[in-house]
Amino acid sequence: MEMLDELQQLTAKTMEKVDVAKQYDTIRELGKGTYGRVDLAIHKVRGTKMALKFLRKKTTKQKSFLQEYCISRYLSACPYIIGMYDIAFETEEYYVFAQEYAVAGDLFDIIPPQVGLSEHTTKRCIYQVALALDYLHNRKLVHRDIKPENILIFDKECRKVKLSDFGMTRIAGTTEKRVSGTIPYTAPELCEMSKHSGFLVNHSIDVWAFGVLLFCMMTGNFPWEKALHLDSFYYEFLQWQRYKSAAIPSQWRRFSPHALKMFSKLLSIEPEKRCAIKDVFWYFGKTWLVNKDDSPTPDAKTNGDVFVQIKPPSLPFSGGEALSSNKTDTSPSLSFSSCSSYEDVPKENNANAMLGSTPIEICV
Ligand SMILES: Nc1ncnc2c1ncn2[C@@H]1O[C@H](COP(=O)(O)OP(=O)(O)OP(=O)(O)O)[C@@H](O)[C@H]1O
């Protein structure tokens, strides 16, 4: 990791003030995040289309910018991680770096609400995400922000996808403050921690988020809003995992026994028992979704079909509830609901977006 320090120092020394309009033709905004925005621009001299990531100086320290830029560059040799240009500069208001442009946007926008992607497309996509995460973990890094908005896609069929946004990436084993909000991808051991208390960064938090991401991709819903006992969808999952005799929660019944086994390894409640990302590769040769015609009829191990109407919680991603993203672009935004519904809600900040006030139908 000395190499990263050196790269950061070198970048800090060589970073220039640039007038963006003189060097780039801005085409459009690609997305907005918590700390800034990403624009599609053409480098006037090179004639190349690039994604310029602008991080507001008001909310981003130079050190954090350098860290994100250098970690991104360090990882960009992997074909499943977003490519980087050797371009970092500042303006009056922003720190800026240039990335490869992902022409089809991000994964969030192509997951059909309440339906999910086909098994074939999910496997094609998640396989590449798993390779990217395995690459990162082998280098002792933890991404810490795995979610569909950070998986960039180059075609709607997910033939080529790349992991991006290394703003939260840290070295495994370091102590971090738990400052970010709780979202459906947040592992239970982090959800239970009080804000600002320190925790040891570990690969297992990416593994958990990967499991939740997989569920979202295959169902178009979040499995829960928060991995906390007070979240009924999470509590049901917890009971099922703890006492195998408990009923399979309805939203998990669509998965094959192999897929359920994979989920219980990825979403193991105790972080020490969670599998490594590379352990999922074995499951790619197996079927993940049960054929509707073969699905088991409700019996002692299941609850039977129920149809529940619940009021959406006041937070964005509800356990078994609504998922929304932090995007504020003009593309249609989604919210996932726990067993169910993806509703069109603004992709405001993941942790703060409000769900609409209409009840969400949960078909179980
Ligand atoms: N290289 C790219 N090509 C195309 N679109 C991109 C690219 N980089 C980012 N975007 C779009 O911009 C959005 C925000 O980018 P990014 O996640 O890097 O910002 P952020 O401020 O770090 O977000 P967050 O709030 O999640 O931390 C992405 O979800 C994606 O839709």
The ligand as an SDF file (V2000), in Angstrom:
LIG
                    3D

 31 33  0  0  0  0  0  0  0  0999 V2000
  -17.9160    6.2970  -15.7920 N   0  0  0  0  0  0  0  0  0  0  0  0
  -19.2330    6.4920  -15.8070 C   0  0  0  0  0  0  0  0  0  0  0  0
  -19.9370    6.2770  -16.9430 N   0  0  0  0  0  0  0  0  0  0  0  0
  -21.2890    6.4610  -16.9520 C   0  0  0  0  0  0  0  0  0  0  0  0
  -22.0170    6.8520  -15.8750 N   0  0  0  0  0  0  0  0  0  0  0  0
  -21.3650    7.0760  -14.7200 C   0  0  0  0  0  0  0  0  0  0  0  0
  -19.9470    6.9160  -14.6280 C   0  0  0  0  0  0  0  0  0  0  0  0
  -19.5660    7.1910  -13.3590 N   0  0  0  0  0  0  0  0  0  0  0  0
  -20.6970    7.5010  -12.7000 C   0  0  0  0  0  0  0  0  0  0  0  0
  -21.7770    7.4480  -13.5030 N   0  0  0  0  0  0  0  0  0  0  0  0
  -23.1690    7.7350  -13.0940 C   0  0  0  0  0  0  0  0  0  0  0  0
  -23.1580    8.6890  -12.0480 O   0  0  0  0  0  0  0  0  0  0  0  0
  -23.7030    8.1210  -10.8510 C   0  0  0  0  0  0  0  0  0  0  0  0
  -22.9620    8.6720   -9.6320 C   0  0  0  0  0  0  0  0  0  0  0  0
  -21.5940    8.2950   -9.7310 O   0  0  0  0  0  0  0  0  0  0  0  0
  -20.7360    7.8820   -8.4690 P   0  0  0  0  0  0  0  0  0  0  0  0
  -21.4020    6.6980   -7.7900 O   0  0  0  0  0  0  0  0  0  0  0  0
  -19.3330    7.6870   -8.8730 O   0  0  0  0  0  0  0  0  0  0  0  0
  -20.9090    9.1750   -7.5660 O   0  0  0  0  0  0  0  0  0  0  0  0
  -20.8040    9.3030   -5.9880 P   0  0  0  0  0  0  0  0  0  0  0  0
  -20.8920   10.7370   -5.6360 O   0  0  0  0  0  0  0  0  0  0  0  0
  -19.5870    8.5750   -5.5180 O   0  0  0  0  0  0  0  0  0  0  0  0
  -22.1020    8.4970   -5.5210 O   0  0  0  0  0  0  0  0  0  0  0  0
  -22.4350    7.9850   -4.0520 P   0  0  0  0  0  0  0  0  0  0  0  0
  -23.4390    8.9510   -3.5250 O   0  0  0  0  0  0  0  0  0  0  0  0
  -23.0230    6.6020   -4.2930 O   0  0  0  0  0  0  0  0  0  0  0  0
  -21.1770    7.9120   -3.2710 O   0  0  0  0  0  0  0  0  0  0  0  0
  -23.6010    6.5970  -11.0360 C   0  0  0  0  0  0  0  0  0  0  0  0
  -24.5690    5.8900  -10.2730 O   0  0  0  0  0  0  0  0  0  0  0  0
  -23.8130    6.4560  -12.5420 C   0  0  0  0  0  0  0  0  0  0  0  0
  -25.1840    6.4530  -12.8570 O   0  0  0  0  0  0  0  0  0  0  0  0
  1  2  1  0
  2  3  1  0
  2  7  2  0
  3  4  2  0
  4  5  1  0
  5  6  2  0
  6  7  1  0
  6 10  1  0
  7  8  1  0
  8  9  2  0
  9 10  1  0
 10 11  1  0
 11 12  1  0
 11 30  1  0
 12 13  1  0
 13 14  1  0
 13 28  1  0
 14 15  1  0
 15 16  1  0
 16 17  2  0
 16 18  1  0
 16 19  1  0
 19 20  1  0
 20 21  2  0
 20 22  1  0
 20 23  1  0
 23 24  1  0
 24 25  2  0
 24 26  1  0
 24 27  1  0
 28 29  1  0
 28 30  1  0
 30 31  1  0
M  END
$$$$
